[in-house]
Amino acid sequence: MSNNVIKINNLTKFYGKQKGIEKVSFAVAEGDIYGFIGPNGAGKTTTIRTLLALIHPTSGKATIFGKDCIKEAANIAKEVGYLPSEAFYYENMKAKELLKYTADLYGKDCSVKTRELSERLKLDVSRKITDLSFGNKKKVGIVASLLHSPKLLILDEPTSGLDPLIKQEFFDILREENIKGMTILFSSHVLSEVQKICNKVAIIKEGKIIDVQNISELRKYGYKKIELIAKGDIPEGYFDGENIASYRQTGNNASFIFRGDVASIVALIHNLGVGDAFIEEPSLEEIFLHYYR
C-alpha cells in the first residue's frame, strides 16, 4: 500500500458564519497525480490554502508527509512547490532575479533547472515582471514552483493564461517529474485537463467533497454534450433515460447531456439515422447543474 503524502480528515473552515469548506476528507498517495475539481467558488483554494497553513482551519486536520500542516508548516514547505491561482510578485524585479530569489529561499543552486524550465516554457527571464502578460507571469509561477524539485507539487488553476502549445509542454513536464517520483495535486475547474493528466480525482461542490473517482471510471462513464440532426422524425421518448439531462428537441434537431458508456448512446444515435452529430465535453458547470444537484 502506498504512503499518503497528503491526508485530509474532516477539514472545515468557516469565515464567521460563511462556510468555506466543511468536513473535507481525501488522501493523495505518494506518486499520484491527483485531481481536485469543482466549479469556481466550490472550496478548492480554501482547501489548498489551509493545507499550506496560509489560513488555519476551524476544525479537522491535515497532514503532509505525515506532519501536521499547521504545526510543522515551515518544515513541510521545504519539500513543497506551490502555484497559486493568482500570483502577485515583486513587479520591478526581472523574472530571473525573482527566480534566483526563490531558489535562495530554498538554499539551493537551481540555475540549471531554472534555465531548462524557462527554455521549455519559452519564458524570457530578462524581462521585468511588470512587463509580462498574464500568461508569462503564470510561467514564472510554474518555474518558481518546480525549480527546487519538490517532493510534492500543489497547483491551483495552473493553466489559465497559457496558450495550447505551452499547456501541452507544461503537461509533459508534469508527467516527467511524476515519473521521477514527484506527487502532484492538480486543482482545476476544467474537467478535460484533469482527465488528461490525473489518475484519481476528488470532486468538491459548495465546500463539500461529493465524489472521489478513478479517472478511468470518469472517462468510461464520462459526460458528453450531444447535438444531432436526424434524417427523419425522432420518435417520442426515444432518448428517455436517467442518463440523459437537459434534453431539448425542435423538429428533427435534438440536444442533451449524456452520462454513461458512450458505446450505448452511439448505438442509439446510429439506429435513429442521423444526418449530422456533434459530440463534445460539457462545461463543469453544466455537469454540476444536472448530475450533482
C-alpha positions as CSV (number, residue, x, y, z in Angstrom):
1,M,0.0,0.0,0.0
2,S,1.5,3.4,-0.9
3,N,2.1,6.0,1.7
4,N,-0.2,9.0,1.7
5,V,1.7,12.2,1.0
6,I,-1.4,14.3,1.8
7,K,-4.1,13.2,4.3
8,I,-7.1,15.4,4.9
9,N,-9.6,14.5,7.6
10,N,-12.8,16.4,8.2
11,L,-11.1,19.7,7.3
12,T,-13.5,22.6,8.0
13,K,-13.1,26.4,7.6
14,F,-15.7,29.0,8.4
15,Y,-15.2,32.7,7.9
16,G,-17.5,33.9,10.6
17,K,-20.8,32.3,9.6
18,Q,-19.8,32.0,6.0
19,K,-18.8,28.4,5.0
20,G,-15.5,28.0,3.2
21,I,-15.2,24.2,3.4
22,E,-16.9,21.6,5.6
23,K,-15.7,18.1,6.6
24,V,-13.4,17.7,3.5
25,S,-11.6,14.4,3.6
26,F,-9.4,12.7,1.0
27,A,-5.9,11.3,0.7
28,V,-3.2,11.7,-2.0
29,A,-0.9,8.7,-2.3
30,E,2.8,9.0,-3.0
31,G,3.4,9.2,-6.7
32,D,-0.2,10.2,-7.6
33,I,-1.2,13.0,-9.9
34,Y,-4.4,13.7,-8.1
35,G,-7.1,15.9,-9.5
36,F,-9.2,18.3,-7.4
37,I,-12.1,19.7,-9.3
38,G,-15.2,21.8,-8.8
39,P,-16.8,25.0,-10.1
40,N,-15.2,28.3,-9.2
41,G,-16.0,29.1,-5.6
42,A,-16.5,25.5,-4.6
43,G,-13.7,25.5,-1.9
44,K,-10.7,24.3,-3.8
45,T,-8.5,27.3,-3.0
46,T,-9.6,27.3,0.6
47,T,-8.6,23.7,1.0
48,I,-5.2,24.3,-0.6
49,R,-4.5,27.4,1.5
50,T,-5.4,25.5,4.7
51,L,-3.1,22.7,3.6
52,L,-0.3,25.2,3.2
53,A,-1.1,26.9,6.6
54,L,-1.8,30.2,4.8
55,I,-5.1,30.1,6.7
56,H,-5.9,28.0,9.8
57,P,-8.8,25.5,9.8
58,T,-11.8,25.9,12.1
59,S,-11.7,22.2,12.8
60,G,-10.4,19.0,11.3
61,K,-6.8,18.0,10.5
62,A,-4.5,17.7,7.5
63,T,-1.0,16.2,7.2
64,I,1.7,16.4,4.5
65,F,4.5,13.8,4.7
66,G,2.8,12.6,7.9
67,K,3.4,16.0,9.5
68,D,0.7,18.3,10.9
69,C,0.1,21.0,8.3
70,I,-0.2,23.8,10.8
71,K,2.3,22.8,13.5
72,E,5.1,21.8,11.1
73,A,4.3,24.2,8.2
74,A,7.9,25.5,8.0
75,N,9.4,22.0,7.7
76,I,6.9,20.9,5.2
77,A,7.4,24.0,3.0
78,K,11.0,23.0,2.1
79,E,9.7,20.0,0.1
80,V,6.6,21.5,-1.4
81,G,6.2,23.6,-4.6
82,Y,3.0,25.7,-4.9
83,L,1.5,27.6,-7.7
84,P,-1.4,29.8,-6.5
85,S,-4.3,30.6,-8.9
86,E,-3.4,34.3,-8.8
87,A,0.2,35.1,-8.1
88,F,1.5,38.5,-7.0
89,Y,5.2,39.2,-7.5
90,Y,7.7,42.0,-7.0
91,E,6.8,43.8,-10.1
92,N,10.1,45.7,-10.5
93,M,12.2,42.6,-10.4
94,K,13.3,40.9,-13.6
95,A,11.9,37.3,-13.9
96,K,15.5,35.8,-13.5
97,E,16.0,37.9,-10.3
98,L,12.7,36.6,-8.8
99,L,13.6,33.0,-9.7
100,K,17.1,33.4,-8.1
101,Y,15.5,34.9,-5.0
102,T,13.0,31.9,-4.9
103,A,15.9,29.4,-5.2
104,D,17.8,31.2,-2.4
105,L,14.8,30.8,-0.1
106,Y,15.3,27.0,-0.5
107,G,19.0,27.4,0.0
108,K,19.7,25.6,-3.3
109,D,21.5,26.3,-6.6
110,C,18.7,25.8,-9.0
111,S,20.2,27.6,-12.0
112,V,20.3,24.5,-14.3
113,K,16.7,23.6,-13.6
114,T,15.5,27.2,-13.9
115,R,17.2,27.6,-17.3
116,E,15.8,24.3,-18.6
117,L,12.2,25.1,-17.5
118,S,12.4,28.7,-18.8
119,E,13.5,27.5,-22.2
120,R,10.9,24.8,-22.4
121,L,8.1,27.2,-21.5
122,K,9.5,29.9,-23.7
123,L,9.8,32.4,-20.8
124,D,12.1,35.4,-21.4
125,V,13.6,35.8,-17.9
126,S,15.4,39.1,-18.8
127,R,12.1,41.0,-18.7
128,K,10.6,42.8,-15.7
129,I,7.6,41.1,-14.1
130,T,5.6,44.3,-14.6
131,D,6.1,44.0,-18.4
132,L,4.9,40.4,-18.6
133,S,1.5,39.3,-19.8
134,F,-0.8,37.2,-17.5
135,G,0.3,34.0,-19.3
136,N,4.0,34.8,-18.9
137,K,3.5,35.7,-15.2
138,K,1.9,32.3,-14.9
139,K,5.0,30.7,-16.5
140,V,7.2,32.5,-13.9
141,G,5.0,30.9,-11.2
142,I,5.3,27.4,-12.8
143,V,9.1,27.7,-12.9
144,A,9.3,29.0,-9.3
145,S,7.1,26.1,-8.1
146,L,9.3,23.5,-9.8
147,L,12.9,24.8,-9.7
148,H,13.8,23.2,-6.4
149,S,12.5,19.7,-7.5
150,P,9.9,19.4,-4.6
151,K,8.6,16.1,-3.4
152,L,5.0,17.5,-3.6
153,L,3.7,20.0,-6.1
154,I,0.4,21.8,-5.4
155,L,-1.1,23.5,-8.4
156,D,-4.2,25.8,-8.2
157,E,-5.8,26.5,-11.6
158,P,-2.3,26.3,-13.2
159,T,-3.2,26.5,-16.9
160,S,-5.2,29.8,-17.0
161,G,-3.5,32.2,-19.4
162,L,-1.3,29.5,-21.1
163,D,-1.6,29.0,-24.9
164,P,-2.3,25.4,-26.1
165,L,1.3,24.6,-27.1
166,I,2.7,25.8,-23.8
167,K,0.0,24.0,-21.9
168,Q,1.0,20.7,-23.7
169,E,4.7,21.3,-22.8
170,F,3.6,22.0,-19.2
171,F,1.7,18.7,-19.1
172,D,4.8,16.9,-20.5
173,I,7.0,18.5,-17.7
174,L,4.5,17.3,-15.0
175,R,4.5,13.8,-16.4
176,E,8.3,13.7,-16.4
177,E,8.5,15.0,-12.9
178,N,5.9,12.5,-11.8
179,I,7.9,9.6,-13.3
180,K,10.9,10.8,-11.2
181,G,8.7,10.5,-8.1
182,M,7.0,13.8,-7.6
183,T,3.5,13.7,-6.2
184,I,1.1,16.3,-7.7
185,L,-2.2,17.8,-6.5
186,F,-3.8,19.4,-9.5
187,S,-6.8,21.7,-8.8
188,S,-8.9,22.9,-11.7
189,H,-12.4,23.7,-12.9
190,V,-11.6,22.3,-16.4
191,L,-12.6,18.6,-16.5
192,S,-10.7,17.8,-19.7
193,E,-7.4,18.9,-18.2
194,V,-7.9,16.8,-15.1
195,Q,-8.9,13.8,-17.3
196,K,-5.7,14.3,-19.4
197,I,-3.2,14.4,-16.6
198,C,-4.6,12.8,-13.4
199,N,-5.2,9.2,-12.3
200,K,-7.7,10.0,-9.5
201,V,-10.0,12.9,-8.7
202,A,-11.9,14.4,-5.8
203,I,-14.9,16.4,-6.7
204,I,-16.0,19.3,-4.5
205,K,-19.2,21.3,-4.5
206,E,-20.3,24.1,-2.1
207,G,-17.4,23.3,0.2
208,K,-18.1,19.5,0.5
209,I,-16.5,16.5,-1.2
210,I,-19.3,14.8,-3.2
211,D,-17.3,12.1,-5.0
212,V,-13.9,10.5,-5.3
213,Q,-13.3,8.6,-8.5
214,N,-10.5,6.9,-10.6
215,I,-10.1,8.8,-13.8
216,S,-10.6,5.6,-15.8
217,E,-14.2,5.4,-14.3
218,L,-14.8,9.0,-15.0
219,R,-13.7,8.6,-18.6
220,K,-15.7,5.4,-19.2
221,Y,-18.8,6.9,-17.8
222,G,-17.9,10.4,-18.7
223,Y,-20.1,13.3,-19.7
224,K,-20.9,14.2,-23.3
225,K,-22.8,17.1,-24.8
226,I,-24.6,15.8,-27.9
227,E,-26.3,17.7,-30.6
228,L,-27.8,15.9,-33.6
229,I,-29.9,16.3,-36.7
230,A,-31.9,13.3,-37.5
231,K,-32.8,12.4,-41.1
232,G,-36.5,11.9,-40.1
233,D,-38.7,12.4,-37.1
234,I,-37.3,11.5,-33.7
235,P,-39.9,9.1,-32.0
236,E,-41.3,10.5,-28.8
237,G,-39.3,9.3,-25.8
238,Y,-36.6,7.9,-28.0
239,F,-33.8,9.3,-25.8
240,D,-35.6,9.0,-22.4
241,G,-33.5,7.6,-19.6
242,E,-31.9,8.6,-16.4
243,N,-28.5,9.2,-18.1
244,I,-29.9,12.0,-20.2
245,A,-30.3,15.5,-18.9
246,S,-31.1,18.9,-20.4
247,Y,-33.0,17.4,-23.3
248,R,-34.2,19.8,-26.0
249,Q,-35.9,19.0,-29.3
250,T,-37.0,21.2,-32.1
251,G,-38.3,19.2,-35.1
252,N,-35.7,16.7,-36.0
253,N,-32.9,18.6,-34.1
254,A,-32.1,17.3,-30.6
255,S,-29.5,18.3,-27.9
256,F,-28.8,16.8,-24.5
257,I,-26.1,15.9,-22.0
258,F,-25.3,12.2,-21.6
259,R,-23.6,10.4,-18.8
260,G,-22.6,6.7,-19.3
261,D,-20.9,4.2,-21.5
262,V,-20.5,6.2,-24.8
263,A,-21.0,3.0,-26.9
264,S,-24.6,2.7,-25.8
265,I,-25.5,6.3,-26.9
266,V,-23.6,6.0,-30.2
267,A,-25.6,2.8,-31.0
268,L,-28.8,4.6,-30.2
269,I,-27.8,7.6,-32.5
270,H,-26.7,5.2,-35.2
271,N,-30.1,3.3,-35.1
272,L,-32.0,6.6,-35.3
273,G,-30.3,7.5,-38.6
274,V,-28.7,11.0,-38.4
275,G,-27.6,13.5,-41.0
276,D,-25.1,15.1,-38.6
277,A,-24.0,14.9,-35.0
278,F,-21.7,16.9,-32.7
279,I,-20.3,15.3,-29.5
280,E,-18.2,17.5,-27.1
281,E,-17.4,17.9,-23.5
282,P,-19.9,19.9,-21.5
283,S,-18.6,22.6,-19.1
284,L,-18.1,21.6,-15.5
285,E,-21.0,24.0,-14.5
286,E,-23.4,22.1,-16.8
287,I,-22.4,18.8,-15.4
288,F,-22.8,20.0,-11.8
289,L,-26.2,21.6,-12.6
290,H,-27.6,18.3,-13.9
291,Y,-25.8,15.5,-12.1
292,Y,-24.7,16.8,-8.8
293,R,-27.7,18.6,-7.5
